[in-house]
Amino acid sequence: MKSRWILFYDGACPLCIKTKYKIANLLGNDIKLAVVDLNSSIAKSKGYDLSQVVLEIGPDIYRGKKAWLKIISHTKYAWFSHILFRPCFIVFYYFVNKNRKFLSRFI
């Protein structure tokens, strides 16, 4: 049975848009991914804002770096979510999150 995931992302960010397509291709066939813009009424009614990505898996909600760690742990890059690499991942996440508008220019 496929697991249903809902990813809320910033639809106004070119980097975020490109990333959502990459994620869909990296996740296994056992995960059904739906994507929703954080600017939508659905996201706003849930109290989500543009400051960080949100991942809903059933009743569980992951935000920011925890959402990305969950996603990565279900791809061929799962080794990157290992405890030894998490400090590097967290620094990378904060850098990208704070500079995503600037980094979007290079896509």
C-alpha positions as CSV (number, residue, x, y, z in Angstrom):
1,M,0.0,0.0,0.0
2,K,1.3,3.4,-0.9
3,S,2.0,5.9,1.8
4,R,0.5,9.3,1.1
5,W,2.7,12.3,1.7
6,I,1.7,16.0,1.3
7,L,4.5,18.5,0.8
8,F,3.8,22.2,1.3
9,Y,6.4,24.4,-0.5
10,D,6.9,28.0,-1.5
11,G,5.4,28.2,-5.0
12,A,6.8,31.6,-5.6
13,C,10.4,30.4,-5.2
14,P,12.1,29.0,-8.3
15,L,14.5,26.9,-6.3
16,C,11.6,25.4,-4.4
17,I,9.7,24.6,-7.6
18,K,12.6,22.9,-9.1
19,T,13.3,20.9,-5.9
20,K,9.7,19.6,-5.7
21,Y,10.1,18.0,-9.2
22,K,13.4,16.4,-8.1
23,I,11.8,15.0,-5.0
24,A,9.0,13.4,-6.9
25,N,11.5,11.6,-9.0
26,L,13.7,10.5,-6.1
27,L,11.0,9.0,-3.9
28,G,10.2,5.4,-4.3
29,N,7.1,3.9,-5.8
30,D,5.6,3.1,-2.4
31,I,5.1,6.9,-1.7
32,K,2.4,8.9,-3.2
33,L,3.5,12.6,-3.1
34,A,1.1,15.5,-3.3
35,V,2.4,19.0,-3.4
36,V,0.6,22.1,-2.2
37,D,1.8,25.7,-2.4
38,L,2.3,27.4,0.9
39,N,0.5,30.4,-0.6
40,S,-2.7,28.4,-1.0
41,S,-5.8,28.7,1.2
42,I,-5.3,25.1,2.4
43,A,-1.8,25.9,3.8
44,K,-3.0,29.2,5.3
45,S,-6.0,27.5,7.0
46,K,-3.5,25.0,8.6
47,G,-1.4,27.9,9.9
48,Y,1.6,27.2,7.7
49,D,3.7,30.1,6.5
50,L,6.5,30.6,3.9
51,S,9.3,30.4,6.4
52,Q,9.8,26.6,6.0
53,V,8.6,23.6,4.1
54,V,6.1,21.3,5.7
55,L,5.6,17.6,5.2
56,E,2.5,15.8,6.3
57,I,2.6,12.0,6.6
58,G,-0.8,10.9,8.0
59,P,-1.1,12.6,11.4
60,D,2.6,13.4,11.6
61,I,3.8,16.8,10.6
62,Y,7.5,17.6,9.8
63,R,8.8,21.1,9.4
64,G,11.9,22.6,7.9
65,K,15.0,20.4,8.3
66,K,13.1,17.6,9.9
67,A,10.9,17.4,6.7
68,W,14.0,17.3,4.5
69,L,15.6,14.7,6.6
70,K,12.4,12.6,6.3
71,I,12.3,13.0,2.6
72,I,16.0,12.3,2.1
73,S,15.8,9.2,4.3
74,H,13.5,7.7,1.6
75,T,15.7,8.3,-1.4
76,K,19.0,6.9,-2.7
77,Y,20.7,9.6,-0.6
78,A,19.4,8.1,2.7
79,W,23.0,7.9,3.9
80,F,23.0,11.7,4.1
81,S,20.3,11.6,6.8
82,H,22.5,9.4,9.0
83,I,23.4,10.8,12.4
84,L,27.0,11.4,11.4
85,F,26.1,13.7,8.5
86,R,23.3,15.6,10.2
87,P,25.4,18.5,11.5
88,C,26.6,19.2,7.9
89,F,23.0,18.8,6.6
90,I,21.6,21.2,9.2
91,V,24.2,23.9,8.3
92,F,23.5,23.3,4.6
93,Y,19.7,23.5,5.2
94,Y,19.9,26.8,7.1
95,F,22.2,28.3,4.4
96,V,19.8,27.3,1.6
97,N,16.7,28.3,3.5
98,K,18.0,31.8,4.3
99,N,19.4,32.4,0.8
100,R,16.9,30.6,-1.4
101,K,15.8,33.7,-3.3
102,F,19.4,34.5,-4.1
103,L,20.3,30.9,-5.0
104,S,17.3,30.8,-7.3
105,R,19.1,33.1,-9.7
106,F,21.6,30.3,-10.5
107,I,19.1,27.7,-11.6
